[in-house]
Amino acid sequence: MDPRRPRRRSGGPFGETIAHGYLTLSLIPKLARDAYALAGFRMLVNYGLDRVRFPAIVPSGSRVRDRATLLSADPGERGMRIVVRHTVEIDGATTPGCVADSITLLVPDRVGVATHV
């Protein structure tokens, strides 16, 4: 984001340059890499998102971090399906900039084995 980028003549509804919600959402894979690691799987498949919310604006230049919480881990024929809630927190703010439940399919090293979560 370029904070020098011209805003609407009114200064925009927030009075400052902010990150678009989808930009904040797109940071989750990079932030999650620092939050947790998964090992013992042949492949991780992005299965999608169940729920995405943008409770607060993220001002340009803000420091953010991901708090990841495992909501469920369900074994199946193709592997383990996990749902992780990602809460993108903003330094100095009490409300997160984004909350998203991501679904990932963990394909085991061997077919029929889905144990490492």
N, C-alpha and C positions, 0 to 999 in steps of 0.2 A: 504494500500500500504506500502510496506517495502522499504524505500529509500536505504537500504543497499543491496537490491537484485541486483545480478550481471546484468549488461547491456551488450549489444553487445560490442565486442572489440572496435568498433569505438566510443562507448559512446552513440550510438543511434542517430537518426536524430535531436533530440531536445536538446542533451547535458545534460539532467537531467531526473530523473524518473518522469513520468507523470501518471495521472489517465486515464484509458481507457475510451473512450467516453461512452460506455454502463454502466460503473461504475458511471459516472457522472449522466447519465440518471436515473439510479436506485435510486439515492438520492432524486429525486423529490417528491415521496410520503411523505417521512419523512419531507423534507423541507416545503412542502405545508401545512402540518399539523400546522405549526407555522405561515403560511401566511394568512390562512382564515379558516372559519368553516362553515359547512352547517348543518342546523337543520330542523326538521319538516318532515323528510322523513323516510319511512320504510326501505329503502335500497338505497345504492349508488352502481351502477354497472360500473366498468371500461369498457368502450366501445372501447378503443384503442387510437391510436395516428394518427393525420392527417399529421403532418410535424415534423421532427426532424433534427436539424442541430448542428454541433459541430464547431463553428466559431474559437475557440481558444483552445490551450492546457490548461490543468489544472495541474500545477506542484504539485508534491507530497507535502503534508503538507499545501496546500493553504486553506484559509478560504473561504467558499462559502455561498451564500444565494440565496433564490428563490424570484423573483419578479413575482407575479401572476396577470394576467390581464384577465378579463372576456371578451371574444370576442363575444359570442352569447349565448342566452338562448331561446330555442325553445320548446314550449309545444307540446306534442303529446299524443297519446292514452295510451302509457305505462308510461308516466311521462315527466319530463322536461329534455331535452338534452342540456347540456352546453358544451361549448368549452372554455378552459382556456389556455392561452399562459403562459408557464413557462419559465422564463429567469434565468438561473443559472449564477449569477454574481460572479466574483472572486475578492476578496479584492485586490486593487492596480492595477487592470487591466481595460482597457477601453472596451475590447471586451469580451462578455460572453463566458463561456465554453460550454454552451448548450442552445438551444432554442427549445422548444417542445410544440406543441398544443395537449393537452389531451382532450379526449371526455369522459364525464361521463353522465350516465343516472340516474336521480334522481327519484326514485320510491316513489310516495306520500304515506302518511299514509292510505288514502282512494283511491280506484281506481277511476279514472276520475278527480281527483283533483291534479293539478300540479301548485302550486302558490308560494311556498316559495323559492326564489332564493336570 
